Amino acid sequence: MTNTIPFIIALFSTIPVLTWFVLLIFFSLIIKKKPKAFKLSVDIATFFVIISAASRMTYLWHRPFTGIISLIILLVAFIYTVLYWKTNHEWQSKRLFKGIWRMNFLLFMIGDFILFCYGVINESLHHI
């Protein structure tokens, strides 16, 4: 019983698509508004997606990549902020931060999938 919670956290941070899907189902049952449930599940799963991408990079190249991950997040924030300012010409900080956070979800989810595929191919070729 004491290992259950760490196991669930490890599972969710290893397979972020599962995390997002479970959260989507959970919030869809509670909230009843599909778009709001979708956005809330993305907001929460973003943390797990970033952790997953960082751990995959560390596993593949045997080095910590927290600095690079932080720079990527800051670069996404900078680019999104500039684009947001050019299209809206005003600051709505809550919408801006949510947009940055969700853009990080999209970027890191794609990156995590690419890292997963690379890792599978790399390990398969390594054992041939």
Backbone as numpy.savetxt, mean C-alpha at the origin, in Angstrom:
# Nx Ny Nz CAx CAy CAz Cx Cy Cz
-3.18 -19.37 21.03 -4.00 -18.17 21.03 -3.14 -16.91 21.03
-2.00 -16.95 21.72 -1.16 -15.77 21.78 -0.46 -15.49 20.44
-0.37 -16.49 19.58 0.28 -16.30 18.29 -0.71 -15.90 17.19
-1.97 -15.85 17.49 -2.98 -15.58 16.47 -2.89 -14.16 15.93
-2.83 -13.18 16.79 -2.79 -11.79 16.35 -1.51 -11.48 15.57
-0.33 -11.87 16.04 0.86 -11.64 15.21 0.80 -12.37 13.87
0.19 -13.55 13.84 0.04 -14.28 12.59 -0.85 -13.52 11.61
-1.95 -12.97 12.09 -2.88 -12.22 11.24 -2.20 -10.95 10.72
-1.47 -10.25 11.58 -0.76 -9.04 11.15 0.30 -9.39 10.11
1.03 -10.47 10.33 2.05 -10.91 9.36 1.40 -11.30 8.03
0.28 -11.99 8.10 -0.42 -12.39 6.89 -0.91 -11.17 6.10
-1.49 -10.20 6.81 -2.01 -9.01 6.14 -0.89 -8.15 5.57
0.26 -8.10 6.23 1.36 -7.29 5.69 2.12 -8.02 4.60
1.98 -9.34 4.50 2.63 -10.11 3.45 1.78 -10.15 2.19
0.48 -10.22 2.35 -0.44 -10.30 1.21 -1.39 -9.10 1.30
-0.96 -7.93 0.80 -1.80 -6.73 0.96 -3.09 -6.76 0.16
-3.16 -7.53 -0.91 -4.41 -7.64 -1.66 -5.47 -8.31 -0.80
-5.06 -9.31 -0.05 -5.97 -9.98 0.88 -6.44 -9.01 1.95
-5.54 -8.20 2.46 -5.90 -7.19 3.46 -6.95 -6.25 2.92
-6.69 -5.72 1.72 -7.62 -4.78 1.13 -8.98 -5.44 0.88
-8.97 -6.67 0.38 -10.22 -7.37 0.08 -11.02 -7.66 1.35
-10.36 -8.12 2.40 -11.05 -8.40 3.67 -11.63 -7.11 4.24
-10.85 -6.04 4.21 -11.36 -4.76 4.70 -12.53 -4.26 3.86
-12.45 -4.45 2.55 -13.54 -4.03 1.67 -14.83 -4.77 2.00
-14.74 -6.06 2.18 -15.93 -6.85 2.54 -16.47 -6.41 3.91
-15.57 -6.25 4.86 -15.96 -5.86 6.21 -16.68 -4.50 6.21
-16.08 -3.51 5.57 -16.69 -2.18 5.56 -17.93 -2.11 4.68
-18.01 -2.94 3.65 -19.22 -2.99 2.83 -20.41 -3.50 3.63
-20.14 -4.44 4.53 -21.22 -4.95 5.38 -21.65 -3.94 6.43
-20.71 -3.15 6.91 -21.01 -2.20 7.98 -21.58 -0.89 7.45
-20.93 -0.33 6.42 -21.28 1.02 5.97 -22.46 1.04 5.01
-22.58 0.05 4.15 -23.65 -0.06 3.16 -23.48 0.86 1.96
-22.58 1.83 2.01 -22.29 2.69 0.86 -20.99 2.17 0.24
-21.09 1.60 -0.94 -19.94 0.95 -1.57 -18.76 1.89 -1.82
-18.97 3.11 -2.35 -17.81 3.98 -2.59 -17.08 4.37 -1.29
-17.84 4.62 -0.24 -17.23 4.99 1.03 -16.49 3.80 1.64
-17.06 2.61 1.52 -16.40 1.40 2.02 -15.12 1.14 1.24
-15.16 1.35 -0.07 -13.98 1.17 -0.91 -12.86 2.11 -0.49
-13.19 3.39 -0.33 -12.18 4.38 0.04 -11.61 4.11 1.43
-12.45 3.73 2.36 -11.98 3.45 3.71 -11.06 2.22 3.73
-11.40 1.20 2.97 -10.55 0.01 2.92 -9.21 0.32 2.27
-9.20 1.19 1.25 -7.94 1.61 0.63 -7.10 2.41 1.62
-7.75 3.30 2.38 -7.01 4.12 3.34 -6.32 3.27 4.40
-6.98 2.25 4.87 -6.39 1.40 5.91 -5.36 0.44 5.32
-5.64 -0.11 4.15 -4.74 -1.09 3.54 -3.45 -0.47 3.03
-3.42 0.84 2.82 -2.21 1.49 2.32 -1.02 1.22 3.23
-1.24 1.27 4.52 -0.16 1.00 5.47 0.41 -0.40 5.25
-0.45 -1.39 5.07 0.00 -2.76 4.87 0.69 -2.94 3.52
0.25 -2.21 2.51 0.87 -2.30 1.19 2.29 -1.75 1.24
2.49 -0.64 1.92 3.83 -0.05 2.04 4.74 -0.98 2.82
4.26 -1.56 3.90 5.05 -2.52 4.69 5.41 -3.73 3.84
4.49 -4.22 3.05 4.73 -5.38 2.20 5.80 -5.09 1.16
5.70 -3.94 0.50 6.70 -3.58 -0.52 8.08 -3.44 0.11
8.14 -2.82 1.28 9.43 -2.66 1.96 10.02 -4.01 2.37
9.19 -4.90 2.87 9.71 -6.21 3.29 10.11 -7.07 2.10
9.39 -6.96 0.99 9.79 -7.70 -0.22 11.13 -7.19 -0.74
11.32 -5.88 -0.75 12.59 -5.32 -1.21 13.74 -5.76 -0.30
13.50 -5.76 0.99 14.53 -6.20 1.94 14.85 -7.67 1.74
13.84 -8.48 1.51 14.06 -9.91 1.29 14.84 -10.16 0.00
14.48 -9.45 -1.06 15.12 -9.69 -2.36 16.56 -9.21 -2.42
16.85 -8.05 -1.82 18.18 -7.47 -1.96 18.97 -7.39 -0.66
18.44 -7.92 0.42 19.14 -8.06 1.70 19.66 -6.73 2.24
18.91 -5.67 2.01 19.23 -4.35 2.53 17.95 -3.66 2.94
18.00 -2.83 3.97 16.79 -2.07 4.31 16.56 -0.94 3.31
15.32 -0.72 2.97 14.96 0.30 1.98 14.02 1.35 2.56
14.07 1.57 3.85 13.14 2.54 4.46 13.41 3.95 3.97
14.65 4.30 3.73 14.97 5.62 3.21 14.41 5.83 1.82
14.56 4.83 0.97 14.04 4.93 -0.40 12.52 4.96 -0.40
11.91 4.15 0.46 10.44 4.16 0.58 9.96 5.55 1.02
10.65 6.13 1.99 10.28 7.47 2.47 10.41 8.50 1.36
11.49 8.41 0.58 11.68 9.34 -0.53 10.60 9.18 -1.60
10.20 7.94 -1.86 9.13 7.70 -2.84 7.83 8.32 -2.34
7.52 8.14 -1.07 6.30 8.72 -0.50 6.34 10.24 -0.59
7.49 10.85 -0.27 7.62 12.30 -0.36 7.54 12.79 -1.80
8.11 12.04 -2.73 8.05 12.41 -4.14 6.61 12.35 -4.66
5.90 11.31 -4.28 4.47 11.21 -4.66 3.70 12.38 -4.06
3.99 12.72 -2.81 3.29 13.84 -2.17 3.59 15.14 -2.89
4.85 15.35 -3.26 5.21 16.58 -3.96 4.52 16.68 -5.32
4.60 15.62 -6.10 4.00 15.63 -7.45 2.48 15.79 -7.35
1.86 15.06 -6.44 0.40 15.14 -6.30 -0.01 16.55 -5.83
0.77 17.14 -4.93 0.44 18.48 -4.44 0.53 19.51 -5.56
1.57 19.42 -6.38 1.71 20.35 -7.50 0.55 20.19 -8.48
0.23 18.94 -8.83 -0.88 18.70 -9.75 -2.21 19.16 -9.15
-2.41 18.94 -7.87 -3.63 19.36 -7.18 -3.75 20.88 -7.20
-2.63 21.55 -6.94 -2.65 23.02 -6.92 -2.91 23.58 -8.32
-2.33 22.96 -9.35 -2.53 23.46 -10.71 -3.97 23.27 -11.19
-4.63 22.22 -10.73 -6.01 21.99 -11.18 -7.04 22.71 -10.33
-6.80 22.88 -9.04 -7.81 23.47 -8.16 -7.52 24.91 -7.73
-6.27 25.33 -7.71 -5.85 26.66 -7.31 -6.25 27.02 -5.88
-6.53 26.05 -5.07 -6.81 26.28 -3.66 -6.47 25.02 -2.88
-6.25 25.20 -1.59 -5.85 24.07 -0.73 -7.03 23.57 0.08
-7.28 22.31 -0.05 -8.20 21.61 0.85 -7.37 20.47 1.43
-6.77 20.71 2.57 -5.75 19.81 3.08 -6.26 18.38 3.30
-7.49 18.23 3.74 -8.02 16.88 3.97 -8.10 16.10 2.66
-8.62 16.72 1.60 -8.70 16.07 0.30 -7.31 15.82 -0.27
-6.41 16.76 -0.05 -5.04 16.61 -0.54 -4.35 15.43 0.10
-4.42 15.32 1.42 -3.77 14.22 2.12 -4.39 12.86 1.77
-5.71 12.83 1.63 -6.35 11.58 1.22 -5.93 11.18 -0.18
-5.81 12.15 -1.07 -5.38 11.86 -2.43 -3.95 11.35 -2.48
-3.08 11.97 -1.69 -1.69 11.52 -1.61 -1.64 10.10 -1.07
-2.38 9.83 -0.02 -2.39 8.52 0.61 -2.91 7.45 -0.35
-3.97 7.77 -1.09 -4.54 6.81 -2.04 -3.64 6.63 -3.26
-2.94 7.66 -3.67 -1.99 7.53 -4.76 -0.83 6.63 -4.34
-0.42 6.74 -3.08 0.61 5.83 -2.57 0.11 4.39 -2.56
-1.16 4.20 -2.24 -1.73 2.86 -2.29 -1.60 2.28 -3.69
-2.01 3.05 -4.68 -1.95 2.58 -6.05 -0.52 2.29 -6.50
0.38 3.21 -6.22 1.76 3.05 -6.62 2.41 1.85 -5.94
2.23 1.74 -4.64 2.87 0.65 -3.91 2.20 -0.70 -4.18
0.92 -0.70 -4.49 0.26 -1.96 -4.85 0.83 -2.49 -6.17
1.00 -1.60 -7.14 1.60 -2.00 -8.42 3.05 -2.43 -8.19
3.79 -1.66 -7.41 5.17 -2.00 -7.11 5.29 -3.31 -6.37
4.39 -3.56 -5.44 4.42 -4.81 -4.69 4.13 -6.00 -5.60
3.21 -5.85 -6.54 2.92 -6.91 -7.49 4.14 -7.20 -8.38
4.81 -6.13 -8.84 6.01 -6.31 -9.65 7.11 -6.98 -8.85
7.28 -6.58 -7.60 8.28 -7.22 -6.74 7.94 -8.68 -6.48
6.66 -8.98 -6.31 6.23 -10.36 -6.11 6.59 -11.21 -7.33
6.25 -10.72 -8.52 6.56 -11.46 -9.75 8.06 -11.63 -9.93
8.81 -10.56 -9.67 10.26 -10.64 -9.77 10.82 -11.66 -8.79
10.31 -11.66 -7.56 10.78 -12.60 -6.55 10.49 -14.04 -6.92
9.30 -14.30 -7.45 8.95 -15.66 -7.85 9.87 -16.13 -8.99
10.07 -15.27 -9.98 10.93 -15.64 -11.10 12.37 -15.80 -10.63
12.84 -14.89 -9.82 14.21 -14.94 -9.32 14.47 -16.20 -8.51
13.56 -16.53 -7.61 13.74 -17.73 -6.79 13.60 -18.99 -7.62
12.72 -18.98 -8.62 12.57 -20.16 -9.49 13.83 -20.39 -10.30
14.40 -19.34 -10.84 15.62 -19.49 -11.61 16.83 -19.82 -10.74
16.76 -19.38 -9.50 17.84 -19.63 -8.56 17.93 -21.12 -8.20
16.80 -21.80 -8.21 16.75 -23.21 -7.81 16.80 -24.18 -8.98
16.98 -23.67 -10.18 17.08 -24.58 -11.33 18.47 -25.10 -11.45
